Amino acid sequence: MPRLVSFDVDGTLIKSIGARANQLHREAFTAAFKQVFGIDTTIDVIPHHGSTDTLILVAVLVVHGIPKAEAMASLPALQQAMNSYFAANIDRAGDGLEVLPGVVDLLKALKEDTDFMTCLVTGNLEPIGWGKMQALGLSDLFSTPHFGGFGSDFCSGNTEETWRDRAEFIRLAAMKAAGQADGPITARFHIGDAPMDVQAAADAGAVPLGVTTGIYTKEQLLVAAPSATILEGLGDLFYESRYPEMDDVVMVQVKSIAEMGAYVSLLEYGGIEGMILLSELSRRRIRSVQKLIKVGRQEPVMVLRVDKEKGYIDLSKRRVNPEDVAKCEERFAKSRMVHSIMRHVAETCGVELDDLYSQVGWPLYRLYGHAYDAFRGMIPDPEPVLERLRTEVHSGETPAVLTPAVLDGILKNIKRRMTPQPIKIRADVEMTCFAYDGVEHIKGAMRAALAQSSEECEVSIKLVAPPLYVLTTQTLDKARGIEVLTAAVEACKASVEAQRGSLRVKEAARAVSEKEEKLLQEELEAAEAANREIAGDDESEEDFEEGMSVDVDAAPALAIITNAPTRCHVPVRRIDSTEIHECAMQTVCVSPSVGLRPVRSSGRSMMVCRAQAQPAQKRVALGGLVGAAVALPSLLATHPALALVDERLNGDGTGQILGINDASLFWVLAIVFGLVWAAYYNSQRDLGGDKGDDSGLTL
């Protein structure tokens, strides 16, 4: 059953910076006053921090002498004017705004946890609130479809107790969440930076969480809601030390780029500000700073200098080597996981995060090098870790903050978030075998690969599309999975190559992401769809062939008849029932069996020299071969039963030339074809087919 976390916007998730702080939102107010009432004014005529957009509209109009009732009645027109102006200038929605440290990580963690729903509860009008989130890249980190409570949803007109309207927003957001959730909302949390936020949360039945990222102090927030849990910010310390040491490699997020360099926030140290000087961005000549570093991107950097008194931290990007990058990213991922668990337990159990860290978190860092390793050790049995914490840190006593509820919350979060998940390992290979029993040999190679399976790593192999095969396995140990799958590929290769086949590793064994698996599944589905289409085509061909009944034994022999023109003075001789003439001839190819009309090819008669003539018997043979080559396709097309194919020619899918998978048969066909071509070429040369009209005597 889901839990709901709602966020205020200004001062909680984002803050205003520079001379153009929240500029577009302020301009929208001015445009609305001008358009609806013709008043040229700004919202600065009243104290507006922590109020809602609709209450600000009413309060400003009252200051300018507009009756409150008239101002309330004009709210729809004023809101429409504000939304229209904001939408028309949406490209400037992020001007003068900046995401606060820790916000992105928190929203990502909540997005990944299916137990939580997240939304906005803010005094902004709904299009303006989501417009800011979109401009700063935060909108996709909230539950979808987007919902929440906004200044455009309700307005009481009570400009003295603005928190009452916010309490109504929180209730409305809870109602919308219940409509989208699979079950009832079990717990509600509201995070804000103003006393009105925490007071409204307490009044609406939500757990109030205050952050001191705005203009209000911890004491002011506690006065408004004594039950509230107050955090210094959404980007708390990951480590006990407030500042990094020189030469440490730390993870930062780029906030802005200036002429001197880039301003960043140190994500592991409460979001404190640091600076990467321009000269420390790259070892090479800098042509474009924007190509080297971008606002919002997370970067590992090295600490050059730390001035704890003034709060100055100088950083370098160019001095970080690839090994340091890998270590920094791994440490940051572990620290973020630990911090997420600790903060979640503190919020749900109502304890101070500082107390939880000081009594549990920091001691585990000192005892185990990293609290992440201690948490991992608590998955099978938490007692050894807890016993060491009691005896070595707390003199045999259980830490006061570690109540049964807190301990239960820690263990549940550890098991849910840190229990190892099976990793899918995959290798892509191309395998072929053109031997006589190639398919059987490939099957044998696949069996050899499957034989490398073990209890913890079961190998499977799939055909994507010939010759591409995919080998996969799932395991908790990534290194072991890669080792097993590599051995399977080697066994498969050895087996198929022993049968004169080949195997090429297209992609070596590696861990694959969910996206890669989705792409593979799409390829398999596409191949299956293609196979279904081919099967349909085969079915049609079978139907066509079944409708043709040809008696092979009754098929008549091929007849080649050559007729000579009557105006020829060369003697005519008949050989093998075929008339041959030693002058230019007209040929007729007849196939009585198919009932085709004779086709006569006519040409100009030509007389050649007797010296060029060859024995008539030779030309008879050549004429017979040429005529047979012309007429044979027609006969076989009409009588498919004659086209009986030797089993050795059935080389479908072998990839060999002309599909012939028998070497001796190939050479026989090649020699026959060569002899026929040589005879045909000689006959053409002797008959003068390649020469002009003046070669010889013409009639």
SETIBA-723789 format. One line per 8 residues: number of its first residue (from 0); for each residue x, y, z of C-alpha. Coordinates in steps of 0.02 Angstrom, whole numbers. Layout:
// residues N
NUM) X/Y/Z  ... $
// end
This chain:
// residues 699
0) 0/0/0  76/167/-53  132/313/52  117/491/-10  257/621/-3  209/797/-57  332/939/-86  322/1127/-78 $
8) 411/1208/-226  493/1377/-193  621/1367/-54  603/1178/-37  645/1100/-205  713/1255/-291  776/1426/-242  782/1596/-326 $
16) 952/1664/-375  1026/1821/-454  947/1981/-513  816/1886/-614  758/1779/-468  594/1691/-512  574/1825/-646  442/1746/-757 $
24) 325/1705/-612  334/1884/-550  304/1952/-725  148/1843/-740  74/1930/-587  109/2102/-662  35/2052/-830  -124/1988/-748 $
32) -152/2149/-647  -124/2252/-804  -236/2147/-916  -386/2126/-800  -386/2288/-698  -268/2401/-792  -160/2418/-636  29/2431/-660 $
40) 97/2353/-501  201/2209/-430  180/2084/-288  313/2174/-185  180/2293/-115  135/2156/11  234/2025/112  204/1871/7 $
48) 330/1737/60  239/1577/103  72/1636/35  -22/1564/-115  -39/1640/-288  -226/1667/-271  -211/1748/-99  -71/1859/-165 $
56) -185/1916/-308  -323/1960/-185  -207/2048/-62  -125/2157/-197  -294/2209/-268  -358/2255/-95  -205/2365/-69  -250/2455/-230 $
64) -428/2488/-171  -518/2345/-256  -654/2272/-143  -612/2097/-82  -774/2024/-153  -734/2095/-325  -556/2030/-314  -618/1856/-270 $
72) -741/1859/-414  -602/1909/-534  -488/1764/-486  -533/1653/-638  -489/1794/-759  -330/1837/-664  -274/1654/-660  -307/1637/-846 $
80) -203/1792/-881  -58/1727/-775  -61/1555/-855  -67/1629/-1031  80/1744/-1000  182/1604/-920  145/1484/-1063  189/1615/-1194 $
88) 361/1635/-1113  388/1456/-1055  565/1457/-1125  613/1575/-982  530/1471/-845  696/1419/-769  775/1592/-768  832/1644/-594 $
96) 795/1471/-521  909/1332/-459  878/1156/-396  931/1137/-214  1063/1005/-167  1000/830/-135  832/857/-219  869/754/-374 $
104) 938/606/-275  790/608/-156  662/614/-296  751/475/-391  755/364/-236  569/392/-205  530/361/-389  619/194/-385 $
112) 529/141/-225  357/75/-273  296/104/-95  293/292/-123  194/416/-226  260/593/-248  172/754/-296  176/943/-277 $
120) 79/1040/-145  114/1223/-177  33/1394/-182  85/1408/-365  -50/1393/-497  -41/1217/-566  26/1258/-742  158/1372/-666 $
128) 213/1244/-535  236/1105/-662  312/1227/-786  453/1263/-663  480/1078/-634  488/1046/-821  611/1187/-850  728/1122/-714 $
136) 716/940/-766  619/879/-613  446/841/-682  488/663/-737  543/619/-560  366/633/-490  229/503/-496  134/499/-660 $
144) 8/554/-707  52/712/-614  -62/770/-475  -56/876/-317  -133/1024/-228  -112/1199/-301  -160/1379/-274  -278/1363/-422 $
152) -377/1224/-334  -443/1324/-187  -445/1500/-114  -531/1546/48  -488/1731/37  -411/1722/212  -252/1823/188  -212/1819/375 $
160) -200/1630/400  -130/1572/237  -85/1402/309  -269/1353/308  -273/1357/118  -115/1251/113  -195/1123/228  -337/1110/104 $
168) -211/1083/-37  -135/936/60  -307/857/83  -347/879/-101  -182/798/-150  -220/649/-37  -390/628/-120  -311/631/-293 $
176) -177/507/-240  -308/387/-172  -394/394/-341  -234/341/-430  -166/217/-303  -198/31/-304  -251/40/-122  -279/163/19 $
184) -141/285/65  -61/220/225  44/372/272  64/551/212  216/664/226  230/847/177  397/935/156  411/1124/158 $
192) 525/1266/208  400/1387/288  304/1384/454  143/1384/351  198/1221/269  229/1121/427  77/1195/515  -34/1150/367 $
200) 37/974/362  -1/946/546  -178/1015/525  -212/904/372  -155/745/460  11/726/368  182/704/448  264/878/442 $
208) 445/883/381  529/1053/382  688/1103/292  792/1256/333  830/1293/151  722/1450/147  724/1607/254  656/1524/412 $
216) 757/1446/552  734/1278/637  661/1364/791  530/1458/689  475/1297/606  461/1206/772  356/1347/845  231/1327/703 $
224) 228/1136/719  313/1063/875  290/886/807  383/925/646  547/841/600  670/975/544  809/941/420  949/1058/372 $
232) 909/1021/191  871/881/71  1058/859/40  1123/806/211  1298/745/253  1347/573/194  1500/569/309  1543/623/484 $
240) 1665/757/426  1582/915/362  1721/953/237  1823/840/122  2011/823/137  2139/881/9  2166/758/-136  1999/674/-102 $
248) 1896/634/-257  1717/686/-225  1554/689/-324  1484/860/-366  1338/931/-463  1365/1080/-578  1258/1229/-526  1314/1366/-643 $
256) 1456/1415/-761  1544/1583/-743  1693/1668/-825  1814/1605/-693  1750/1426/-692  1604/1320/-635  1511/1330/-469  1463/1161/-400 $
264) 1384/1083/-245  1469/939/-156  1334/805/-150  1417/703/-12  1445/851/104  1275/931/126  1280/1023/-40  1413/1148/13 $
272) 1477/1254/-130  1642/1231/-219  1722/1298/-377  1812/1217/-523  1930/1347/-596  1934/1364/-784  2115/1307/-790  2068/1147/-697 $
280) 1932/1090/-816  2042/1002/-945  2223/962/-987  2193/1017/-1167  2153/1185/-1241  1975/1233/-1199  1875/1285/-1352  1703/1273/-1273 $
288) 1668/1260/-1086  1491/1197/-1122  1561/1043/-1208  1668/1001/-1058  1542/1028/-919  1355/1058/-913  1238/1127/-782  1152/989/-685 $
296) 1279/855/-728  1364/754/-591  1553/749/-603  1693/669/-498  1824/801/-455  1980/813/-348  1992/929/-197  2138/1051/-214 $
304) 2113/1169/-66  1990/1184/78  1968/1344/180  1852/1291/321  1844/1466/396  1788/1552/236  1701/1399/164  1804/1403/2 $
312) 1836/1238/-86  1941/1233/-246  1917/1082/-357  1995/1006/-513  1919/900/-650  2075/876/-756  2176/791/-617  2054/647/-596 $
320) 2112/485/-678  1996/344/-737  2036/235/-585  1985/375/-467  1823/400/-565  1773/218/-543  1812/219/-356  1720/383/-329 $
328) 1565/325/-420  1561/162/-322  1585/250/-154  1454/381/-196  1326/248/-245  1356/156/-80  1348/315/23  1189/372/-63 $
336) 1107/204/-27  1155/213/158  1095/393/171  931/351/86  897/211/210  945/317/361  840/465/307  690/357/266 $
344) 697/273/437  715/442/524  564/513/434  450/362/457  497/327/638  498/510/694  679/516/755  812/647/721 $
352) 924/603/576  1075/677/667  1044/562/817  1027/410/704  1191/451/618  1288/495/775  1236/337/869  1226/212/726 $
360) 1286/278/557  1453/358/597  1508/215/715  1473/88/577  1580/190/456  1724/184/581  1704/-1/621  1681/-69/444 $
368) 1760/64/334  1589/99/259  1415/80/333  1362/-3/170  1471/-155/211  1396/-162/385  1220/-157/314  1262/-296/191 $
376) 1322/-402/337  1155/-377/424  1054/-458/284  1083/-641/335  1101/-607/522  1101/-433/601  1155/-489/774  1346/-494/747 $
384) 1347/-315/681  1233/-252/821  1338/-342/952  1497/-261/888  1410/-91/888  1355/-116/1069  1519/-181/1137  1646/-73/1043 $
392) 1554/92/1039  1416/99/1170  1497/4/1314  1382/-146/1299  1222/-43/1292  1098/-29/1149  1100/147/1072  955/250/1137 $
400) 896/294/963  893/110/910  718/70/973  631/-89/912  533/14/784  691/97/718  786/-68/711  641/-151/621 $
408) 635/-7/497  822/-19/463  816/-207/435  664/-198/320  743/-62/214  909/-154/205  828/-316/147  717/-228/21 $
416) 850/-116/-55  1013/-211/-33  969/-393/-58  1070/-442/-212  966/-458/-370  1008/-584/-505  1116/-510/-642  1088/-565/-821 $
424) 1247/-606/-918  1239/-620/-1107  1353/-661/-1254  1312/-644/-1440  1392/-763/-1566  1376/-802/-1751  1387/-989/-1786  1384/-1078/-1954 $
432) 1422/-1253/-2018  1414/-1295/-2205  1452/-1480/-2187  1329/-1613/-2247  1247/-1627/-2074  1278/-1445/-2027  1117/-1424/-1929  1156/-1577/-1821 $
440) 1332/-1513/-1789  1264/-1344/-1733  1144/-1433/-1616  1290/-1530/-1544  1386/-1367/-1516  1235/-1296/-1424  1229/-1449/-1313  1413/-1426/-1274 $
448) 1377/-1247/-1219  1231/-1302/-1109  1343/-1432/-1027  1444/-1290/-947  1295/-1245/-835  1314/-1253/-647  1190/-1246/-503  1212/-1059/-480 $
456) 1234/-1017/-666  1118/-1107/-787  1164/-1072/-968  1031/-1053/-1102  1049/-1020/-1288  926/-944/-1411  925/-922/-1599  888/-742/-1649 $
464) 907/-761/-1837  1035/-869/-1927  1179/-861/-1897  1155/-756/-1736  1137/-848/-1570  1125/-776/-1394  1193/-863/-1239  1126/-803/-1070 $
472) 1135/-844/-886  1076/-766/-723  1181/-758/-566  1210/-659/-407  1398/-660/-439  1438/-557/-593  1618/-619/-609  1565/-800/-593 $
480) 1427/-777/-721  1546/-703/-849  1669/-845/-818  1537/-980/-845  1466/-899/-1002  1641/-875/-1075  1675/-1060/-1047  1510/-1102/-1133 $
488) 1559/-999/-1285  1729/-1085/-1294  1649/-1258/-1281  1525/-1213/-1418  1665/-1148/-1529  1774/-1302/-1505  1628/-1418/-1547  1573/-1332/-1706 $
496) 1750/-1303/-1772  1787/-1488/-1750  1651/-1518/-1882  1722/-1391/-2006  1605/-1254/-1943  1647/-1082/-1877  1597/-973/-1730  1630/-787/-1715 $
504) 1604/-696/-1549  1505/-541/-1592  1485/-480/-1412  1585/-557/-1270  1502/-608/-1106  1446/-454/-1010  1309/-395/-892  1161/-324/-987 $
512) 1032/-195/-937  844/-206/-945  845/-97/-1100  961/-218/-1193  849/-364/-1145  698/-270/-1211  786/-241/-1378  830/-426/-1388 $
520) 649/-474/-1357  594/-356/-1495  718/-440/-1615  650/-612/-1569  471/-555/-1596  517/-479/-1764  601/-640/-1818  448/-740/-1764 $
528) 334/-625/-1863  446/-646/-2016  437/-835/-1997  248/-828/-1991  246/-730/-2155  362/-855/-2239  254/-998/-2179  104/-916/-2262 $
536) 200/-897/-2424  249/-1081/-2421  69/-1130/-2395  17/-1032/-2550  153/-1115/-2653  97/-1286/-2595  -81/-1248/-2647  -20/-1194/-2818 $
544) 84/-1350/-2845  -55/-1464/-2789  -163/-1396/-2931  -36/-1452/-3065  -45/-1633/-3123  94/-1683/-3243  135/-1858/-3302  324/-1867/-3303 $
552) 331/-2024/-3411  210/-1951/-3540  312/-1792/-3568  368/-1785/-3751  546/-1759/-3803  615/-1590/-3847  599/-1548/-4032  717/-1427/-4117 $
560) 674/-1388/-4297  780/-1279/-4409  707/-1219/-4575  809/-1137/-4711  744/-1003/-4830  708/-1059/-5008  825/-927/-5084  981/-1017/-5031 $
568) 1100/-1098/-5158  1190/-1203/-5030  1149/-1388/-5024  1039/-1443/-4881  1077/-1596/-4780  968/-1680/-4648  1053/-1748/-4493  959/-1824/-4345 $
576) 790/-1764/-4413  851/-1583/-4410  880/-1478/-4565  1047/-1386/-4565  1097/-1249/-4691  1268/-1174/-4713  1199/-1001/-4740  1111/-884/-4620 $
584) 964/-982/-4549  792/-952/-4477  758/-1062/-4324  594/-1119/-4251  586/-1197/-4077  430/-1300/-4052  369/-1387/-3897  212/-1480/-3946 $
592) 185/-1541/-3770  146/-1367/-3703  46/-1311/-3854  145/-1153/-3888  141/-1067/-4059  306/-1073/-4152  410/-916/-4134  510/-871/-4289 $
600) 666/-764/-4277  701/-680/-4443  861/-599/-4503  954/-547/-4660  1030/-693/-4755  1219/-699/-4761  1340/-803/-4863  1506/-845/-4782 $
608) 1666/-911/-4860  1684/-1099/-4877  1853/-1089/-4792  1768/-1035/-4631  1643/-1177/-4634  1662/-1321/-4512  1596/-1496/-4530  1407/-1499/-4524 $
616) 1406/-1627/-4386  1495/-1508/-4265  1372/-1367/-4298  1228/-1488/-4278  1286/-1526/-4101  1311/-1343/-4061  1139/-1297/-4128  1062/-1434/-4024 $
624) 1146/-1370/-3864  1094/-1190/-3895  916/-1239/-3939  904/-1349/-3785  965/-1208/-3674  829/-1094/-3744  685/-1218/-3735  727/-1308/-3572 $
632) 668/-1169/-3452  498/-1162/-3539  478/-1349/-3526  527/-1357/-3343  415/-1209/-3299  268/-1302/-3376  319/-1473/-3308  390/-1444/-3132 $
640) 388/-1630/-3102  535/-1643/-3222  640/-1529/-3113  693/-1666/-2994  837/-1606/-2887  971/-1718/-2823  978/-1722/-2633  1155/-1654/-2638 $
648) 1090/-1494/-2719  974/-1457/-2574  1089/-1330/-2493  958/-1209/-2426  1033/-1100/-2293  1210/-1165/-2318  1278/-1002/-2386  1377/-1096/-2523 $
656) 1388/-1038/-2703  1225/-1083/-2794  1176/-1181/-2639  1290/-1328/-2690  1363/-1414/-2538  1455/-1556/-2630  1627/-1508/-2698  1635/-1644/-2833 $
664) 1464/-1597/-2901  1518/-1415/-2910  1671/-1456/-3017  1570/-1568/-3133  1445/-1428/-3165  1584/-1301/-3187  1676/-1409/-3317  1516/-1444/-3416 $
672) 1469/-1261/-3418  1645/-1215/-3473  1643/-1339/-3618  1474/-1278/-3677  1529/-1099/-3672  1691/-1137/-3765  1597/-1228/-3902  1472/-1088/-3917 $
680) 1611/-957/-3925  1703/-1052/-4063  1544/-1073/-4165  1508/-887/-4154  1683/-844/-4211  1674/-967/-4356  1502/-908/-4413  1556/-725/-4408 $
688) 1429/-673/-4277  1546/-544/-4204  1590/-459/-4368  1510/-322/-4471  1408/-338/-4627  1563/-322/-4741  1647/-481/-4676  1612/-602/-4816 $
696) 1493/-599/-4961  1317/-541/-4929  1161/-561/-5030 $
// end
